[in-house]
């Protein structure tokens, strides 16, 4: 059995590493995230996991760490210093990510969410999709092996 929950947040970022197009500038999106959780045995209420648990734990992490903030790569020291001086909210991606792409955000969130999901009875995180626009998303699933650790 699987369930999927969708939630949203607003966040700014910029693409670095010499990216030559407009997204090299700081800009924002209303991101949407879909998480799919799987279980071979439903809980005592016949659920894979309560949707409210997903909202409070996974969407709660996103709201605390990413919502209305700026996502930075680990070496964007200049922007980090500026945001800190302004008292603005920002989140640093782990140093294995070289850019704030939708692909890297999906991968990062999968690794943040997986241990949280596994705390609940017989559940496993199956997939995380990150929608950067209503027409474009990136996904990372437990079957993927791209830069897994």
C-alpha positions in Angstrom: 0.0 0.0 0.0 1.1 3.5 -0.7 0.0 7.0 0.1 1.0 10.3 -1.3 0.8 13.7 0.3 1.5 17.1 -1.3 2.6 20.3 0.4 4.0 23.6 -0.7 6.4 26.3 0.3 7.9 29.6 -1.0 11.7 29.8 -1.3 14.4 31.7 -3.2 17.6 30.3 -4.6 20.1 30.9 -7.4 22.0 28.6 -9.7 25.8 28.9 -9.3 28.7 27.1 -10.8 28.9 29.7 -13.7 25.3 28.9 -14.8 25.0 31.2 -17.9 21.2 31.9 -17.9 18.8 34.0 -15.9 18.5 31.5 -13.0 22.0 32.6 -11.9 20.2 35.5 -10.3 18.4 35.2 -7.0 14.8 34.3 -7.7 12.0 32.4 -6.1 9.4 29.7 -6.7 6.4 28.3 -4.9 7.7 24.7 -4.6 5.4 21.7 -4.3 6.6 18.5 -2.8 4.9 15.1 -3.2 6.0 12.4 -0.8 5.0 8.8 -1.3 5.2 6.4 1.6 4.8 2.7 1.4 4.0 -0.1 3.9 3.3 -3.8 3.6 1.1 -3.8 6.7 -1.4 -1.0 7.5 -1.6 0.3 11.0 -4.4 -0.6 13.4 -6.7 2.0 11.6 -6.0 0.5 8.2 -3.6 3.4 7.2 -0.1 3.3 5.8 0.5 6.5 7.8 -1.8 9.2 9.0 -1.8 12.2 6.6 -1.6 14.5 9.6 1.7 12.9 10.6 3.1 13.6 7.2 2.0 17.2 7.5 3.4 17.7 11.0 6.7 15.9 10.5 7.8 16.3 6.9 5.9 19.5 5.9 6.8 20.8 9.4 10.5 20.3 8.6 10.2 22.2 5.3 8.3 25.0 7.0 10.9 25.4 9.7 13.9 25.1 7.4 13.0 26.3 3.9 9.7 28.2 3.8 10.2 31.9 3.0 13.9 31.5 3.1 16.8 31.2 0.7 18.4 27.9 -0.2 22.2 28.1 -0.6 24.9 25.8 -1.6 27.5 25.2 1.0 30.2 27.5 -0.5 28.0 30.5 -1.3 29.7 32.4 1.5 29.1 35.9 0.1 25.3 35.5 0.0 25.3 33.6 3.3 27.1 36.5 5.0 24.7 39.1 3.4 21.6 37.2 4.5 23.0 36.6 8.0 23.7 40.4 8.3 20.1 41.1 7.3 18.7 38.6 9.7 17.1 36.7 6.8 16.3 33.0 6.9 18.5 30.7 4.8 19.3 27.0 4.7 22.6 25.6 3.6 22.5 22.4 1.4 25.1 19.7 2.5 28.4 20.0 0.8 27.8 17.1 -1.6 25.4 19.3 -3.5 27.0 21.7 -6.0 23.8 23.5 -7.0 20.3 24.3 -5.8 18.6 22.4 -8.7 15.2 20.7 -8.3 17.1 17.4 -8.7 19.4 18.2 -5.8 16.5 19.4 -3.6 14.5 16.2 -4.2 17.6 14.2 -3.4 18.3 16.2 -0.2 14.7 16.0 1.0 14.6 12.2 0.4 17.6 11.8 2.7 16.1 14.2 5.3 12.6 12.5 5.2 13.6 8.8 5.0 14.7 8.5 8.7 11.6 10.4 9.9 9.3 8.1 7.9 11.0 5.0 9.2 10.2 5.9 12.8 6.6 4.9 12.1 5.4 1.3 12.1 6.5 -0.6 9.0 6.7 2.5 6.7 9.3 3.4 4.1 9.8 6.5 2.0 9.3 5.5 -1.6 9.7 8.7 -3.5 10.0 12.5 -3.2 9.0 14.8 -6.1 9.8 18.4 -6.1 7.8 20.6 -8.4 9.7 23.9 -9.2 6.9 25.1 -11.5 3.5 23.6 -12.3 5.0 22.1 -15.4 8.3 20.8 -14.1 9.4 18.4 -11.4 12.4 16.3 -10.3 12.0 13.0 -8.4 14.2 10.8 -6.3 13.1 7.4 -5.1 14.5 4.6 -3.0 15.2 2.7 -6.3 17.5 5.5 -7.5 21.2 5.2 -6.9 22.4 8.6 -8.0 24.9 10.0 -5.4 23.3 7.9 -2.7 25.2 7.6 0.6 
